[in-house]
Amino acid sequence: MACDDELLITYGLGYAFEKSKLLIVSEVEEKTILKKEIDIIEEINSINKFKEKLDIEGNLKFPNNYIANIEEALEEKLSKIIPIITSIKYKNMEKQSHLMEEYIKSDLNQVRLRKEGYIPKDSTLIKDYLDNCLYDLEINTKDKNQKFLKYNKLLLKIILTTSFGKEFSKFLSKKGQAGIINSNNKLIEEQLEYEIKNKFLIKKKYSELDFLNLLLFLEEWQKKYFIWDEKYTSLMFSINKNGEKYNGQKSEIKDLVISFIKGKRYLYFPFGKYTKDNMFITLNDEMYHNNTKNKESNINLDHKRSKVILEKKENNLYEITSVNFQAIDLDYNKELGYLLSYSNDDVYISLVTYDEKNEKVIYINKFEKFKNKMIKALEKYFITHISHN
């Protein structure tokens, strides 16, 4: 009997996630039928009639714990489970029969899913990834596993929601997960963009921001507490999409802003950093001493110390002052700063930790206690106050 006289029909289940418009397709069973004997309407009635049987068999091939992990990654619950025909192929061939398209047009569930924009994803990609994970994504685990949970969740979300999810899943299967977080730029870019869009400090229209006033203030602040090389690009500079400082061709501030508006790179400027005397000074002129070496001594993070400093005044005169300042749990080669992202005239401004030694952003939203202080500085030096008559 010729191969094109026989058809291989595969039945399965579609796990629909309404908010994300995702349909996770799991194959359950298959059967062979003569081409001349197939009736599409009868097949549709058949899968609906035997949905309970498919549910039982489907749960064996794609158990509930996989669904729970998907729900955790997408941050939404499963909407519904739909019985479907996943393929109609000629036996011993990869070629789909034209009857598959006829089925999709005839099954009301399929018509509705297409109309609503659902994107099908093969459950085997998800299953293969989760089977190789060190930990489930469920959040009720110990703190020591949180790093793994965070990246497992992020990786699964990338597999589920991005256009390159299939290729990325195959890449993970071949290379393994170790080292991916630090070496895969696409992953890092996805993570950084997600964090910026979902955990920003403040969002403003581009027209509400005064870059000139900010730069003039940063110049004044830099001269007051630090050494300035008289280059504005050392006060504000570009950050690549992977979080690393842009060290390409030398540019002027206007060039950095243009690449920022075009969405090629982010912009960064500091909120606070250490002086050569290891005092951490913010744009609000507040001073902090480093507390990272005293963590094991149970020293209160909010206790104050005083220090005598020389403050430069006009005409090269200095004033001796005694300053009280609190502790900050931040390494000497780190800064707190602002990361700016542009999208459709909106500017997302995030609180970030910048590694000055390695020239890259390493944390977003870590020092939450500084949020109000950082917003205060933005409102004073960067955000314009437009009066409405």
C-alpha positions, 0 to 999 in steps of 0.5 A: 500500500502506498504511503500517500494512501495512509494517514497518521493522525495525532491527537493531543491537548492544548493548554491555553493561557489567555493573558499571554496568548499561548497554547502549549500543545502536547501530543497524546496518542496517534492512529493510522487511517486510510485517506479515503476513510477520513472524515474531518467532522467525525474526527472533531466530534471524536476528540471532543467526545473522548476528551476525558480519556485524553485528559487522563492520558495527557496528564501522564505525558505532561503532568500537572507539575509542568503546568504549575511551572509554566504558570509560575513563569508566566505569572498567570493561571491556566485558562482552559484545556482544549482537545485538538488534532496536532497533525495529520501527516502521510504515514512515514513522511514529515509532510502535512496533509492538506486535510490538516488545514481543512481541520483547522478551518472546521474546528471552532476551537481552532478558529477561535484560537487563531482569531484571538492570536494564540501562539502554539508552543511544543510541550516537548521543548518545555518538558526537556528544559524543566527535566534538566532544571536543578530546581522547580520554579515554585517559590516555597523553597529555601533562600539558597536556591533563589538564584537558581529559581530566578534564572530557571523562571527567566529561562522558561519565560524566554522559551515560552514567549520569545520568537527564538524560544525554540532555538534557545531551548535546543541550545540549552539542551546541547550546552547545558545551563551552567555558564549560560547566564554570564555568557549569553548576551541575548539572555542578559539583554532580555532580563535587563529589559524586563527588569527595567520595564517592570521595576523602574523607579519612575517613568517620565515623558522625554519632554519632561526631562532637562538634560542640560540642567542635569549635566550642569549640576553633575559637573558642579557635584563632580568638581565639589567632591571628585576630580573631573576630566572636563568631559561630560561623557564621564558624567553621563555615559552609554550602557549597552543592552547587556548592561556593560559600559559602551566603550566604542568610538569617542562621542559627545553627549549629543551622540549618546542621547541620539543612540539612547532615543533610537533605542540602541543603548541605555544612559547612565549617571550616578546618584552616589559614589565613593571619594578617594577617602572612601566616603560615599556621597550622593547628589543630595550631599549626604555622606555614608561610610562603608559598612561591608567589612563590619557585617560580621560584627553585628554593627547597626547599619543605621548608626552614625559616625562623624569625621572631620573633612576639608570642604573646598570653597571659593578662591581655593579656600577650604573650610574644616567641618565635622560631618555625621554620616550613616553606614551603607552596605556597598563595596568601595568599587560600586556606585548607585545610579540611574539607568535610563531606557527610552521607548515611544517617548517614555523614559524609564528610570531605574535604580541600579548598582554599577560596578565601576571596576568591571564597568557594568550594571550588576543589580536593579532595584537592590537598595530600595531605601534610597528610592525616595532620595533618588526621586528627590534628586531627579525632581530637583535637577532633572525633571522639569516642572511645567506650570499649567495656566 
